[in-house]
Amino acid sequence: MKRSGNTGFAILLIGCGALILLDKIGLGLGSLMSYIIPIAMVLLGWMSVQRGSRFFGWVLMVVGAIILLGKFSGLIGLIVAIGLIGYGVTMLKRSSTTI
């Protein structure tokens, strides 16, 4: 049996549909589902760009990335806060050695 190039794409679509269906009937993966869909959107967009559908692919990738940024905003805020504290501490250490 010869497989076409769309086999991986078809399996990805079937998997995403099955996960959505399981989530709707109460057997889903809970909060993990909210990360799977945007990641799948980015991957499907990337595959569309590679296959030549540039406009649709870029739109799908950008929308998926924006959703992921919203999901990771708490983590990004935590990293920025730690970075600011660390930078402030190093500034204090430098200024105390020059006095």
N, CA, C and O atoms as a GROMACS GRO file, in nm:
protein
  396
    1MET      N    1   0.084  -0.117   0.000
    1MET     CA    2   0.000   0.000   0.000
    1MET      C    3   0.089   0.124   0.000
    1MET      O    4   0.174   0.141   0.088
    2LYS      N    5   0.069   0.209  -0.097
    2LYS     CA    6   0.149   0.330  -0.109
    2LYS      C    7   0.081   0.444  -0.034
    2LYS      O    8  -0.039   0.466  -0.048
    3ARG      N    9   0.160   0.517   0.047
    3ARG     CA   10   0.107   0.629   0.123
    3ARG      C   11   0.140   0.759   0.052
    3ARG      O   12   0.251   0.777   0.000
    4SER      N   13   0.044   0.848   0.053
    4SER     CA   14   0.069   0.979  -0.007
    4SER      C   15   0.128   1.072   0.098
    4SER      O   16   0.141   1.033   0.215
    5GLY      N   17   0.165   1.192   0.058
    5GLY     CA   18   0.223   1.289   0.150
    5GLY      C   19   0.124   1.342   0.251
    5GLY      O   20   0.164   1.404   0.350
    6ASN      N   21  -0.004   1.320   0.229
    6ASN     CA   22  -0.108   1.370   0.320
    6ASN      C   23  -0.137   1.276   0.436
    6ASN      O   24  -0.223   1.307   0.518
    7THR      N   25  -0.070   1.162   0.445
    7THR     CA   26  -0.099   1.064   0.549
    7THR      C   27  -0.073   1.122   0.688
    7THR      O   28  -0.156   1.108   0.777
    8GLY      N   29   0.040   1.186   0.706
    8GLY     CA   30   0.073   1.246   0.836
    8GLY      C   31  -0.027   1.354   0.875
    8GLY      O   32  -0.068   1.363   0.990
    9PHE      N   33  -0.064   1.434   0.777
    9PHE     CA   34  -0.162   1.540   0.800
    9PHE      C   35  -0.296   1.481   0.839
    9PHE      O   36  -0.362   1.532   0.930
   10ALA      N   37  -0.338   1.375   0.772
   10ALA     CA   38  -0.466   1.310   0.802
   10ALA      C   39  -0.464   1.250   0.942
   10ALA      O   40  -0.562   1.260   1.015
   11ILE      N   41  -0.353   1.187   0.980
   11ILE     CA   42  -0.342   1.129   1.115
   11ILE      C   43  -0.347   1.239   1.220
   11ILE      O   44  -0.409   1.221   1.325
   12LEU      N   45  -0.282   1.352   1.195
   12LEU     CA   46  -0.285   1.465   1.287
   12LEU      C   47  -0.427   1.518   1.304
   12LEU      O   48  -0.470   1.547   1.416
   13LEU      N   49  -0.500   1.530   1.194
   13LEU     CA   50  -0.639   1.577   1.201
   13LEU      C   51  -0.728   1.479   1.277
   13LEU      O   52  -0.811   1.520   1.357
   14ILE      N   53  -0.710   1.350   1.252
   14ILE     CA   54  -0.788   1.248   1.322
   14ILE      C   55  -0.757   1.253   1.472
   14ILE      O   56  -0.848   1.244   1.554
   15GLY      N   57  -0.630   1.265   1.506
   15GLY     CA   58  -0.592   1.272   1.647
   15GLY      C   59  -0.650   1.394   1.718
   15GLY      O   60  -0.701   1.382   1.829
   16CYS      N   61  -0.643   1.510   1.653
   16CYS     CA   62  -0.700   1.632   1.712
   16CYS      C   63  -0.850   1.620   1.727
   16CYS      O   64  -0.906   1.660   1.830
   17GLY      N   65  -0.916   1.565   1.628
   17GLY     CA   66  -1.061   1.546   1.636
   17GLY      C   67  -1.098   1.449   1.747
   17GLY      O   68  -1.196   1.472   1.819
   18ALA      N   69  -1.021   1.342   1.763
   18ALA     CA   70  -1.049   1.246   1.869
   18ALA      C   71  -1.030   1.308   2.006
   18ALA      O   72  -1.109   1.283   2.097
   19LEU      N   73  -0.925   1.388   2.022
   19LEU     CA   74  -0.902   1.455   2.150
   19LEU      C   75  -1.014   1.553   2.183
   19LEU      O   76  -1.058   1.561   2.298
   20ILE      N   77  -1.060   1.627   2.084
   20ILE     CA   78  -1.171   1.721   2.106
   20ILE      C   79  -1.297   1.645   2.143
   20ILE      O   80  -1.369   1.684   2.235
   21LEU      N   81  -1.323   1.537   2.073
   21LEU     CA   82  -1.442   1.456   2.102
   21LEU      C   83  -1.436   1.396   2.243
   21LEU      O   84  -1.535   1.400   2.315
   22LEU      N   85  -1.321   1.342   2.282
   22LEU     CA   86  -1.306   1.289   2.417
   22LEU      C   87  -1.326   1.396   2.523
   22LEU      O   88  -1.386   1.371   2.627
   23ASP      N   89  -1.276   1.517   2.495
   23ASP     CA   90  -1.292   1.627   2.589
   23ASP      C   91  -1.439   1.665   2.604
   23ASP      O   92  -1.484   1.696   2.714
   24LYS      N   93  -1.513   1.664   2.495
   24LYS     CA   94  -1.653   1.703   2.498
   24LYS      C   95  -1.741   1.602   2.572
   24LYS      O   96  -1.844   1.640   2.628
   25ILE      N   97  -1.702   1.475   2.572
   25ILE     CA   98  -1.783   1.377   2.643
   25ILE      C   99  -1.731   1.352   2.785
   25ILE      O  100  -1.781   1.264   2.855
   26GLY      N  101  -1.634   1.430   2.828
   26GLY     CA  102  -1.588   1.424   2.966
   26GLY      C  103  -1.469   1.334   2.991
   26GLY      O  104  -1.431   1.315   3.107
   27LEU      N  105  -1.409   1.280   2.890
   27LEU     CA  106  -1.294   1.192   2.906
   27LEU      C  107  -1.165   1.256   2.857
   27LEU      O  108  -1.066   1.188   2.828
   28GLY      N  109  -1.166   1.386   2.848
   28GLY     CA  110  -1.053   1.458   2.789
   28GLY      C  111  -0.935   1.472   2.882
   28GLY      O  112  -0.931   1.417   2.992
   29LEU      N  113  -0.840   1.547   2.834
   29LEU     CA  114  -0.715   1.568   2.907
   29LEU      C  115  -0.717   1.696   2.988
   29LEU      O  116  -0.612   1.738   3.038
   30GLY      N  117  -0.831   1.759   3.003
   30GLY     CA  118  -0.844   1.877   3.087
   30GLY      C  119  -0.768   1.996   3.034
   30GLY      O  120  -0.784   2.037   2.919
   31SER      N  121  -0.683   2.052   3.120
   31SER     CA  122  -0.612   2.175   3.084
   31SER      C  123  -0.508   2.151   2.974
   31SER      O  124  -0.469   2.244   2.904
   32LEU      N  125  -0.463   2.027   2.960
   32LEU     CA  126  -0.366   1.997   2.854
   32LEU      C  127  -0.426   2.022   2.716
   32LEU      O  128  -0.356   2.058   2.622
   33MET      N  129  -0.557   2.003   2.705
   33MET     CA  130  -0.628   2.025   2.579
   33MET      C  131  -0.614   2.169   2.532
   33MET      O  132  -0.606   2.195   2.412
   34SER      N  133  -0.610   2.263   2.627
   34SER     CA  134  -0.601   2.403   2.588
   34SER      C  135  -0.464   2.438   2.530
   34SER      O  136  -0.449   2.544   2.468
   35TYR      N  137  -0.365   2.352   2.550
   35TYR     CA  138  -0.234   2.373   2.489
   35TYR      C  139  -0.219   2.297   2.358
   35TYR      O  140  -0.145   2.339   2.269
   36ILE      N  141  -0.288   2.184   2.347
   36ILE     CA  142  -0.274   2.100   2.228
   36ILE      C  143  -0.329   2.170   2.104
   36ILE      O  144  -0.267   2.165   1.997
   37ILE      N  145  -0.444   2.236   2.116
   37ILE     CA  146  -0.507   2.300   2.000
   37ILE      C  147  -0.419   2.411   1.941
   37ILE      O  148  -0.397   2.410   1.820
   38PRO      N  149  -0.367   2.507   2.022
   38PRO     CA  150  -0.282   2.609   1.960
   38PRO      C  151  -0.152   2.553   1.903
   38PRO      O  152  -0.103   2.602   1.801
   39ILE      N  153  -0.096   2.451   1.968
   39ILE     CA  154   0.025   2.388   1.913
   39ILE      C  155  -0.008   2.322   1.780
   39ILE      O  156   0.071   2.330   1.686
   40ALA      N  157  -0.122   2.256   1.773
   40ALA     CA  158  -0.164   2.194   1.648
   40ALA      C  159  -0.188   2.299   1.540
   40ALA      O  160  -0.157   2.276   1.423
   41MET      N  161  -0.242   2.416   1.579
   41MET     CA  162  -0.262   2.523   1.482
   41MET      C  163  -0.129   2.571   1.425
   41MET      O  164  -0.118   2.594   1.304
   42VAL      N  165  -0.029   2.586   1.511
   42VAL     CA  166   0.104   2.629   1.464
   42VAL      C  167   0.163   2.523   1.371
   42VAL      O  168   0.218   2.556   1.266
   43LEU      N  169   0.151   2.397   1.409
   43LEU     CA  170   0.205   2.289   1.325
   43LEU      C  171   0.133   2.280   1.191
   43LEU      O  172   0.196   2.263   1.086
   44LEU      N  173   0.001   2.290   1.193
   44LEU     CA  174  -0.075   2.286   1.067
   44LEU      C  175  -0.041   2.406   0.980
   44LEU      O  176  -0.033   2.394   0.858
   45GLY      N  177  -0.022   2.521   1.042
   45GLY     CA  178   0.020   2.639   0.965
   45GLY      C  179   0.155   2.620   0.901
   45GLY      O  180   0.176   2.658   0.786
   46TRP      N  181   0.248   2.562   0.976
   46TRP     CA  182   0.382   2.537   0.923
   46TRP      C  183   0.374   2.439   0.806
   46TRP      O  184   0.441   2.458   0.704
   47MET      N  185   0.293   2.335   0.821
   47MET     CA  186   0.278   2.238   0.712
   47MET      C  187   0.215   2.304   0.589
   47MET      O  188   0.252   2.272   0.476
   48SER      N  189   0.121   2.396   0.610
   48SER     CA  190   0.058   2.466   0.497
   48SER      C  191   0.158   2.555   0.425
   48SER      O  192   0.158   2.562   0.302
   49VAL      N  193   0.244   2.623   0.501
   49VAL     CA  194   0.347   2.707   0.440
   49VAL      C  195   0.442   2.621   0.358
   49VAL      O  196   0.480   2.659   0.247
   50GLN      N  197   0.480   2.506   0.412
   50GLN     CA  198   0.571   2.417   0.340
   50GLN      C  199   0.509   2.362   0.212
   50GLN      O  200   0.580   2.335   0.115
   51ARG      N  201   0.377   2.345   0.211
   51ARG     CA  202   0.308   2.291   0.093
   51ARG      C  203   0.272   2.399  -0.009
   51ARG      O  204   0.222   2.367  -0.117
   52GLY      N  205   0.294   2.526   0.024
   52GLY     CA  206   0.270   2.631  -0.073
   52GLY      C  207   0.153   2.722  -0.044
   52GLY      O  208   0.137   2.824  -0.111
   53SER      N  209   0.072   2.690   0.053
   53SER     CA  210  -0.041   2.776   0.090
   53SER      C  211   0.007   2.876   0.194
   53SER      O  212  -0.024   2.863   0.312
   54ARG      N  213   0.083   2.975   0.149
   54ARG     CA  214   0.152   3.066   0.240
   54ARG      C  215   0.058   3.152   0.322
   54ARG      O  216   0.077   3.165   0.443
   55PHE      N  217  -0.042   3.212   0.262
   55PHE     CA  218  -0.130   3.303   0.334
   55PHE      C  219  -0.204   3.230   0.446
   55PHE      O  220  -0.201   3.272   0.561
   56PHE      N  221  -0.271   3.120   0.412
   56PHE     CA  222  -0.346   3.043   0.511
   56PHE      C  223  -0.252   2.989   0.619
   56PHE      O  224  -0.287   2.991   0.737
   57GLY      N  225  -0.136   2.942   0.580
   57GLY     CA  226  -0.041   2.887   0.676
   57GLY      C  227   0.008   2.991   0.775
   57GLY      O  228   0.014   2.965   0.895
   58TRP      N  229   0.044   3.110   0.724
   58TRP     CA  230   0.092   3.216   0.814
   58TRP      C  231  -0.018   3.264   0.906
   58TRP      O  232   0.007   3.292   1.024
   59VAL      N  233  -0.140   3.275   0.855
   59VAL     CA  234  -0.252   3.317   0.940
   59VAL      C  235  -0.272   3.215   1.052
   59VAL      O  236  -0.289   3.253   1.168
   60LEU      N  237  -0.271   3.088   1.018
   60LEU     CA  238  -0.290   2.983   1.118
   60LEU      C  239  -0.177   2.982   1.221
   60LEU      O  240  -0.202   2.965   1.340
   61MET      N  241  -0.054   3.001   1.175
   61MET     CA  242   0.060   3.003   1.267
   61MET      C  243   0.053   3.123   1.361
   61MET      O  244   0.079   3.110   1.480
   62VAL      N  245   0.020   3.240   1.308
   62VAL     CA  246   0.014   3.361   1.391
   62VAL      C  247  -0.097   3.350   1.495
   62VAL      O  248  -0.076   3.384   1.612
   63VAL      N  249  -0.214   3.302   1.455
   63VAL     CA  250  -0.325   3.288   1.550
   63VAL      C  251  -0.288   3.186   1.658
   63VAL      O  252  -0.312   3.210   1.777
   64GLY      N  253  -0.230   3.074   1.620
   64GLY     CA  254  -0.187   2.974   1.718
   64GLY      C  255  -0.080   3.028   1.812
   64GLY      O  256  -0.084   3.000   1.932
   65ALA      N  257   0.015   3.105   1.759
   65ALA     CA  258   0.120   3.163   1.843
   65ALA      C  259   0.064   3.266   1.940
   65ALA      O  260   0.108   3.272   2.055
   66ILE      N  261  -0.032   3.346   1.896
   66ILE     CA  262  -0.094   3.444   1.986
   66ILE      C  263  -0.168   3.373   2.099
   66ILE      O  264  -0.161   3.416   2.215
   67ILE      N  265  -0.238   3.266   2.067
   67ILE     CA  266  -0.308   3.189   2.171
   67ILE      C  267  -0.208   3.129   2.269
   67ILE      O  268  -0.230   3.130   2.390
   68LEU      N  269  -0.096   3.076   2.217
   68LEU     CA  270   0.006   3.019   2.305
   68LEU      C  271   0.069   3.124   2.394
   68LEU      O  272   0.096   3.099   2.511
   69LEU      N  273   0.094   3.244   2.339
   69LEU     CA  274   0.149   3.351   2.422
   69LEU      C  275   0.053   3.385   2.536
   69LEU      O  276   0.098   3.411   2.648
   70GLY      N  277  -0.076   3.385   2.509
   70GLY     CA  278  -0.174   3.409   2.614
   70GLY      C  279  -0.170   3.300   2.720
   70GLY      O  280  -0.184   3.329   2.839
   71LYS      N  281  -0.151   3.176   2.677
   71LYS     CA  282  -0.144   3.065   2.772
   71LYS      C  283  -0.020   3.072   2.859
   71LYS      O  284  -0.024   3.038   2.978
   72PHE      N  285   0.091   3.117   2.801
   72PHE     CA  286   0.218   3.124   2.873
   72PHE      C  287   0.245   3.260   2.935
   72PHE      O  288   0.356   3.286   2.980
   73SER      N  289   0.145   3.350   2.938
   73SER     CA  290   0.168   3.485   2.988
   73SER      C  291   0.210   3.485   3.135
   73SER      O  292   0.293   3.566   3.176
   74GLY      N  293   0.153   3.396   3.216
   74GLY     CA  294   0.193   3.388   3.356
   74GLY      C  295   0.338   3.348   3.371
   74GLY      O  296   0.410   3.405   3.453
   75LEU      N  297   0.381   3.251   3.293
   75LEU     CA  298   0.520   3.206   3.297
   75LEU      C  299   0.614   3.314   3.246
   75LEU      O  300   0.721   3.336   3.302
   76ILE      N  301   0.574   3.383   3.138
   76ILE     CA  302   0.656   3.491   3.084
   76ILE      C  303   0.669   3.603   3.186
   76ILE      O  304   0.778   3.658   3.204
   77GLY      N  305   0.559   3.637   3.254
   77GLY     CA  306   0.564   3.740   3.359
   77GLY      C  307   0.657   3.701   3.472
   77GLY      O  308   0.730   3.785   3.524
   78LEU      N  309   0.654   3.574   3.512
   78LEU     CA  310   0.742   3.525   3.617
   78LEU      C  311   0.888   3.536   3.576
   78LEU      O  312   0.973   3.576   3.656
   79ILE      N  313   0.919   3.500   3.453
   79ILE     CA  314   1.056   3.508   3.404
   79ILE      C  315   1.103   3.653   3.399
   79ILE      O  316   1.216   3.683   3.436
   80VAL      N  317   1.017   3.744   3.353
   80VAL     CA  318   1.053   3.886   3.348
   80VAL      C  319   1.077   3.939   3.489
   80VAL      O  320   1.172   4.014   3.510
   81ALA      N  321   0.991   3.902   3.585
   81ALA     CA  322   1.007   3.948   3.723
   81ALA      C  323   1.140   3.900   3.782
   81ALA      O  324   1.210   3.978   3.847
   82ILE      N  325   1.174   3.774   3.761
   82ILE     CA  326   1.300   3.721   3.812
   82ILE      C  327   1.418   3.792   3.746
   82ILE      O  328   1.517   3.824   3.812
   83GLY      N  329   1.407   3.817   3.616
   83GLY     CA  330   1.513   3.888   3.546
   83GLY      C  331   1.532   4.030   3.598
   83GLY      O  332   1.645   4.075   3.616
   84LEU      N  333   1.423   4.100   3.624
   84LEU     CA  334   1.433   4.236   3.678
   84LEU      C  335   1.495   4.237   3.817
   84LEU      O  336   1.578   4.323   3.848
   85ILE      N  337   1.457   4.142   3.901
   85ILE     CA  338   1.515   4.134   4.035
   85ILE      C  339   1.664   4.106   4.026
   85ILE      O  340   1.745   4.168   4.095
   86GLY      N  341   1.700   4.011   3.942
   86GLY     CA  342   1.842   3.978   3.926
   86GLY      C  343   1.924   4.095   3.873
   86GLY      O  344   2.034   4.120   3.920
   87TYR      N  345   1.869   4.167   3.776
   87TYR     CA  346   1.939   4.282   3.721
   87TYR      C  347   1.952   4.393   3.824
   87TYR      O  348   2.055   4.458   3.833
   88GLY      N  349   1.847   4.414   3.904
   88GLY     CA  350   1.852   4.515   4.010
   88GLY      C  351   1.956   4.481   4.115
   88GLY      O  352   2.027   4.570   4.162
   89VAL      N  353   1.966   4.353   4.152
   89VAL     CA  354   2.065   4.311   4.251
   89VAL      C  355   2.206   4.333   4.198
   89VAL      O  356   2.292   4.381   4.271
   90THR      N  357   2.230   4.300   4.072
   90THR     CA  358   2.365   4.322   4.016
   90THR      C  359   2.397   4.471   4.007
   90THR      O  360   2.512   4.510   4.026
   91MET      N  361   2.297   4.554   3.978
   91MET     CA  362   2.320   4.699   3.976
   91MET      C  363   2.357   4.749   4.116
   91MET      O  364   2.446   4.832   4.130
   92LEU      N  365   2.289   4.699   4.220
   92LEU     CA  366   2.321   4.738   4.357
   92LEU      C  367   2.461   4.693   4.397
   92LEU      O  368   2.533   4.767   4.464
   93LYS      N  369   2.501   4.574   4.357
   93LYS     CA  370   2.633   4.524   4.389
   93LYS      C  371   2.741   4.608   4.322
   93LYS      O  372   2.844   4.638   4.383
   94ARG      N  373   2.717   4.647   4.196
   94ARG     CA  374   2.814   4.731   4.125
   94ARG      C  375   2.825   4.869   4.187
   94ARG      O  376   2.935   4.923   4.199
   95SER      N  377   2.711   4.927   4.227
   95SER     CA  378   2.716   5.063   4.282
   95SER      C  379   2.776   5.065   4.422
   95SER      O  380   2.836   5.165   4.462
   96SER      N  381   2.762   4.956   4.498
   96SER     CA  382   2.818   4.952   4.632
   96SER      C  383   2.969   4.933   4.629
   96SER      O  384   3.037   4.975   4.722
   97THR      N  385   3.023   4.872   4.525
   97THR     CA  386   3.168   4.854   4.515
   97THR      C  387   3.237   4.980   4.466
   97THR      O  388   3.356   4.998   4.490
   98THR      N  389   3.165   5.069   4.396
   98THR     CA  390   3.225   5.192   4.347
   98THR      C  391   3.221   5.304   4.448
   98THR      O  392   3.287   5.406   4.429
   99ILE      N  393   3.145   5.290   4.555
   99ILE     CA  394   3.136   5.397   4.657
   99ILE      C  395   3.249   5.389   4.753
   99ILE      O  396   3.257   5.471   4.845
   0.00000   0.00000   0.00000
